[in-house]
């Protein structure tokens, strides 16, 4: 039996719609970035897909600093093993990655919010967004050596089901798109033994030997 661990990272971009092609893929770890509770209400097939993945692997719900997206419907529908925030634990420093957070915000659901492990800290200066943190967690903490990424379009395509946020005009600027792409380039470079499959509707390109970009129309 292979000891290779495979992870799936799901972002909220339009390319998330390619998920039916991954039904037969087996993953030890799955990470949902930010809010999926409304997606699974509106798309019953996505709900079935993620329910199956959560029952056969370790599913993490990664939330942003506002902690949105976690509700009783999500937790009753999916076997969420872990809720993490895209930040490290507070240690009294003034680092933007270590804010003082109330980790008891999900106690009413019987779930504890966990911060990212300190093992990620040596790499945090490379991080540009929540996707980078999810990638680091998969590699450094979960020890995955193969990672599929879907739903990351670097704000070049609409959100899945057209769920744009109010900050769309700001985050979809080309300078922001380029900065996010360079951040992912760096992670692919510093982890050459990890194989990345990136399904995207964006213009993102990467010619590294360990990265395969699958363009989605």
WOQUIFEN-V323027 format. One line per field, one symbol per residue. ss: DSSP state (2 for helix, 1 for strand, 0 for the rest). psi: psi as a letter, one per 20 degrees, with the letter a starting at -180 (. if undefined). burial: # if it has 16 or more other C-alpha atoms within 10 Angstrom, else .. A space follows every 50 residues. Layout:
BEGIN
ss: ???
psi: ???
burial: ???
END
This chain:
BEGIN
ss: 00000111110012222222220000001111100022222202222222 22222201111110000000022222200111111111000000000000 00000022200011110222222222000222222222222000011111 00000000122200000222200222222222222222220000111111 00000000001111100
psi: pqjpppqppoajrhihijhhijhippphqpppoboihhgihhnhhggggh gghhhjaoppopqahikriprhgghhhqmohpoqqlqrqpjirjpiilro qojjijhijkqppqrqqiiihiihiiphahghghggghgggikqippppq jojkkirrqpkkmqrijghgijqhhgghggghghgghhgimiipppoooq jrjpqpjqhjpppopp.
burial: ....#############.#.......###########.##.....##.## #.##..########..#.##...##.####..#######.......###. #.#.......#.####...#...#.###.##########..######### ##########...........#....#..######.##.....####### ##.#.....####....
END
